[in-house]
Amino acid sequence: MDFGLREWLIIIGLLVIAGILFDGWRRMGGRSRIRFKLERNFKDLPEGAVSDELLGPARVIARNERSEREEPTFGEDLADDAAIGSPEVAEIRQPEQAGLDLDEPERAPEPAPRAPSRTTRSRREPIAEPEPAPAQQAAASPASEPAAPEEVLVILVVARSEDGFPGAAMMQSIMESGLRYGDMNIFHRHESMTGNGDVLFSMANALNPGTFDLDELEHNHVRAVTFFMGLPGPRHPKQALDLMIASARKLAQELGGDLKDENRSVLTAQTIEHYRQRIAEFERKRFGLRR
């Protein structure tokens, strides 16, 4: 009888299945025998001994062994031991001093130095006070006067009338332009209309002594005033120049005056342009010095 490939595969498969079933039966049979032996041994023992043999005897760990295996914690264990007052806990809490030479004898603590008596202080020479540092001397000394400006742009406003500008009307005009009475008894235009910030330009009396007395200004007349701006000064000198020209023109137009330059010549557009060129040249020089 000839067997083909199909028949041989079927036979091999049946043998493999039979081998698996036999191996499973063998394993299950061995476990059942072991279980039977254990049950028979347990039946011979008393009831309390079974649990003792299974769990094993309680192992008491000495406190020294426990300290070697585990690091002391500051939890409930140390708190309970501290309450009992055990010496081991006291030894753990005592700090150990490392790096000490135990062979050397202990030295007695040195006595604290006594405070000198009043008689000793009186006999001693007075201690000289330290001289103040240069920075402290500079702070203690009065503030130095501001440096003189390198460039000054001037605009004169001269009254056409022989009597001059009425004091009350002039104050009204310049106050509307944002000028405020301040240092050196003259008027200043600050960055803010309220008088805060850096000074952009100022206005003084063109006649000696060059100042104004507020108590008498409302009842007197002013022949001429001087608007001036120093460089270095405002952060934006060109804008400050425009404000100064606008304030001077407003005063001249409202109270009847003429605009003149620093040479007492008529202020023209060319003169204003020359002022602008002076500002640009000054800024160019300052920028070159910074570089």
C-alpha positions as CSV (number, residue, x, y, z in Angstrom):
1,M,0.0,0.0,0.0
2,D,1.6,3.3,-1.1
3,F,1.3,6.4,1.1
4,G,1.3,9.8,-0.5
5,L,2.4,13.1,1.1
6,R,-1.0,13.8,2.4
7,E,-1.2,10.5,4.3
8,W,2.2,11.0,5.8
9,L,1.3,14.5,7.0
10,I,-1.8,13.1,8.7
11,I,0.1,10.4,10.5
12,I,2.8,12.8,11.7
13,G,0.1,15.2,13.0
14,L,-1.6,12.4,14.9
15,L,1.7,11.4,16.5
16,V,2.4,15.0,17.6
17,I,-1.1,15.4,19.1
18,A,-0.7,12.1,21.0
19,G,2.7,13.2,22.3
20,I,1.3,16.5,23.6
21,L,-1.6,14.7,25.3
22,F,0.8,12.2,26.9
23,D,3.1,14.9,28.2
24,G,0.1,16.8,29.7
25,W,-1.2,13.7,31.4
26,R,2.3,13.0,32.9
27,R,2.6,16.4,34.3
28,M,-0.9,16.5,35.8
29,G,-0.3,13.1,37.3
30,G,2.9,14.2,39.1
31,R,1.3,17.3,40.6
32,S,-1.6,15.2,41.9
33,R,0.9,12.9,43.7
34,I,2.8,15.8,45.3
35,R,-0.5,17.3,46.4
36,F,-1.6,14.0,47.9
37,K,1.7,13.7,49.8
38,L,1.3,17.3,51.2
39,E,-2.3,16.7,52.3
40,R,-1.3,13.5,54.0
41,N,1.6,15.2,55.9
42,F,-0.7,18.1,56.9
43,K,-3.3,15.8,58.4
44,D,-0.7,14.3,60.8
45,L,0.3,17.7,62.2
46,P,-1.7,19.6,64.9
47,E,-3.9,22.6,63.8
48,G,-1.6,25.3,65.2
49,A,1.6,23.8,63.9
50,V,0.5,24.0,60.2
51,S,0.4,27.7,60.2
52,D,3.6,28.0,62.1
53,E,5.5,25.7,59.7
54,L,4.1,27.6,56.7
55,L,4.8,31.0,58.0
56,G,8.0,30.1,59.8
57,P,9.2,31.4,63.1
58,A,9.2,35.1,63.8
59,R,12.6,36.6,63.3
60,V,13.7,39.1,65.9
61,I,16.1,41.7,64.4
62,A,18.4,43.3,66.9
63,R,18.4,47.0,67.1
64,N,22.1,47.2,66.1
65,E,21.4,45.0,63.0
66,R,18.4,47.2,62.1
67,S,20.6,50.3,62.3
68,E,23.1,48.7,60.0
69,R,20.6,47.7,57.4
70,E,18.3,50.8,57.5
71,E,19.2,54.4,58.0
72,P,17.5,56.1,60.9
73,T,14.5,58.1,59.9
74,F,12.8,60.9,61.7
75,G,9.3,59.3,61.5
76,E,7.2,57.4,63.9
77,D,9.9,54.8,64.9
78,L,12.3,57.4,66.4
79,A,9.5,59.3,68.0
80,D,8.3,56.1,69.8
81,D,11.9,55.2,70.9
82,A,12.5,58.7,72.1
83,A,9.3,58.4,74.2
84,I,10.6,55.1,75.7
85,G,14.0,56.7,76.4
86,S,16.2,54.0,74.8
87,P,20.0,54.7,74.9
88,E,20.3,53.6,71.2
89,V,18.2,56.5,70.0
90,A,20.2,58.9,72.2
91,E,23.4,57.6,70.5
92,I,21.9,58.1,67.1
93,R,20.8,61.7,67.8
94,Q,24.2,62.7,69.2
95,P,26.2,64.4,66.4
96,E,29.6,62.8,65.7
97,Q,32.6,65.1,65.3
98,A,34.7,64.1,62.4
99,G,38.4,64.9,62.1
100,L,39.2,65.2,65.8
101,D,42.4,63.8,67.4
102,L,41.2,61.8,70.4
103,D,44.7,61.3,71.7
104,E,45.1,65.0,72.5
105,P,43.9,66.0,76.0
106,E,40.8,68.1,76.1
107,R,41.4,71.8,76.4
108,A,39.5,73.9,78.9
109,P,37.3,76.5,77.3
110,E,39.0,79.9,77.2
111,P,37.2,82.6,79.3
112,A,35.3,85.2,77.4
113,P,37.1,88.6,77.2
114,R,35.9,91.0,79.7
115,A,34.6,94.4,78.7
116,P,37.1,97.2,79.5
117,S,36.2,99.2,82.5
118,R,35.6,102.9,82.5
119,T,38.9,103.6,84.1
120,T,40.7,101.8,81.3
121,R,38.8,103.7,78.7
122,S,39.6,107.0,80.2
123,R,43.3,106.2,80.2
124,R,43.4,105.2,76.6
125,E,44.0,107.7,73.9
126,P,40.9,108.8,71.9
127,I,40.4,106.8,68.7
128,A,40.6,108.9,65.6
129,E,37.5,108.7,63.4
130,P,38.1,107.4,59.9
131,E,38.2,109.9,57.1
132,P,35.2,109.9,54.8
133,A,35.7,108.3,51.4
134,P,36.0,110.6,48.4
135,A,32.5,109.6,47.3
136,Q,31.1,110.6,50.6
137,Q,33.1,113.9,50.5
138,A,31.6,114.6,47.1
139,A,28.1,113.9,48.4
140,A,28.6,116.1,51.4
141,S,30.0,119.0,49.4
142,P,27.4,121.3,47.8
143,A,26.4,120.5,44.2
144,S,28.7,122.1,41.7
145,E,27.2,124.6,39.4
146,P,26.1,123.4,35.9
147,A,28.6,123.8,33.2
148,A,28.3,126.8,30.9
149,P,26.6,126.0,27.5
150,E,28.8,125.7,24.5
151,E,26.2,127.3,22.2
152,V,23.5,129.8,23.0
153,L,20.7,130.7,20.6
154,V,19.1,134.0,21.3
155,I,15.9,135.7,20.2
156,L,15.0,139.3,21.3
157,V,11.5,140.6,21.5
158,V,11.6,144.4,21.7
159,A,8.4,146.4,22.3
160,R,7.5,149.0,19.8
161,S,6.0,151.3,22.4
162,E,8.2,153.5,24.4
163,D,6.5,152.3,27.6
164,G,7.2,148.6,26.9
165,F,5.0,145.5,27.4
166,P,2.5,145.7,30.1
167,G,3.5,143.2,32.8
168,A,0.2,141.6,33.3
169,A,-0.4,141.1,29.6
170,M,3.1,139.7,29.0
171,M,2.6,137.2,31.8
172,Q,-0.6,136.1,30.3
173,S,0.9,135.5,26.9
174,I,4.0,133.6,28.1
175,M,1.9,131.5,30.5
176,E,-0.2,130.4,27.6
177,S,2.9,129.4,25.8
178,G,3.9,127.1,28.8
179,L,6.6,129.2,30.5
180,R,6.7,129.1,34.3
181,Y,8.5,131.3,36.8
182,G,11.4,129.5,38.4
183,D,15.1,129.4,39.0
184,M,17.2,132.6,38.8
185,N,13.9,134.6,39.0
186,I,13.2,134.1,35.3
187,F,10.7,132.1,33.2
188,H,11.4,128.6,31.8
189,R,9.7,126.4,29.3
190,H,9.9,122.8,30.4
191,E,9.1,119.6,28.5
192,S,5.6,119.6,30.1
193,M,3.2,122.5,30.1
194,T,2.8,122.0,33.8
195,G,6.4,122.8,34.5
196,N,7.8,119.3,34.8
197,G,10.7,117.8,32.9
198,D,13.9,119.3,31.5
199,V,14.2,122.9,30.5
200,L,13.8,123.5,26.8
201,F,14.5,127.3,26.8
202,S,14.1,130.3,29.1
203,M,13.1,134.0,29.0
204,A,14.8,136.7,30.9
205,N,14.6,140.5,31.1
206,A,16.7,142.1,28.3
207,L,17.5,145.0,30.7
208,N,19.6,144.8,33.9
209,P,19.5,143.0,36.2
210,G,17.8,140.5,33.8
211,T,15.4,139.1,36.3
212,F,11.7,139.6,37.1
213,D,9.9,140.5,40.3
214,L,6.5,138.9,40.4
215,D,5.2,141.2,43.0
216,E,5.9,144.3,40.8
217,L,5.7,142.8,37.3
218,E,1.9,143.0,37.1
219,H,2.0,146.8,37.7
220,N,5.2,147.6,35.6
221,H,6.2,147.5,32.0
222,V,9.0,145.6,30.3
223,R,11.0,147.2,27.5
224,A,12.3,144.0,26.0
225,V,12.8,140.3,26.8
226,T,15.3,137.7,25.7
227,F,14.5,134.1,24.8
228,F,17.5,131.9,24.8
229,M,18.4,128.2,24.6
230,G,21.7,126.6,25.5
231,L,23.5,123.6,23.9
232,P,23.9,121.0,25.2
233,G,20.4,121.3,26.7
234,P,17.2,119.8,25.5
235,R,17.1,116.2,24.2
236,H,15.5,117.5,20.9
237,P,17.0,120.9,20.3
238,K,15.4,121.5,16.9
239,Q,11.9,121.0,18.3
240,A,12.8,123.2,21.3
241,L,14.0,125.9,18.8
242,D,10.6,125.8,17.1
243,L,8.8,126.2,20.4
244,M,11.0,129.1,21.3
245,I,10.3,130.8,18.0
246,A,6.6,130.2,18.4
247,S,6.5,131.7,21.9
248,A,8.5,134.8,20.8
249,R,6.2,135.4,17.8
250,K,3.1,135.0,19.9
251,L,4.3,137.6,22.4
252,A,5.4,140.0,19.6
253,Q,2.1,139.7,17.7
254,E,-0.1,140.0,20.8
255,L,1.7,142.9,22.5
256,G,3.3,144.7,19.5
257,G,7.0,143.8,19.3
258,D,9.8,143.1,16.9
259,L,11.8,139.9,16.7
260,K,15.6,140.4,16.6
261,D,18.6,138.0,16.7
262,E,21.6,138.1,19.1
263,N,23.1,140.9,17.1
264,R,19.9,143.0,17.4
265,S,19.2,142.6,13.7
266,V,15.8,141.7,12.4
267,L,15.1,138.0,12.8
268,T,14.6,136.6,9.3
269,A,14.1,133.2,7.8
270,Q,17.7,133.0,6.9
271,T,18.6,133.7,10.6
272,I,16.3,130.9,11.7
273,E,17.9,128.5,9.1
274,H,21.3,129.6,10.4
275,Y,20.2,128.6,13.9
276,R,19.2,125.2,12.6
277,Q,22.5,124.7,11.0
278,R,24.3,125.6,14.2
279,I,22.3,122.9,16.0
280,A,23.1,120.3,13.3
281,E,26.8,121.2,13.5
282,F,26.8,120.9,17.3
283,E,25.1,117.5,17.2
284,R,27.6,116.3,14.6
285,K,30.5,117.3,16.8
286,R,29.0,115.7,19.8
287,F,28.4,112.5,17.9
288,G,32.0,112.5,16.7
289,L,33.3,112.9,20.3
290,R,31.1,110.0,21.5
291,R,32.6,107.7,18.8
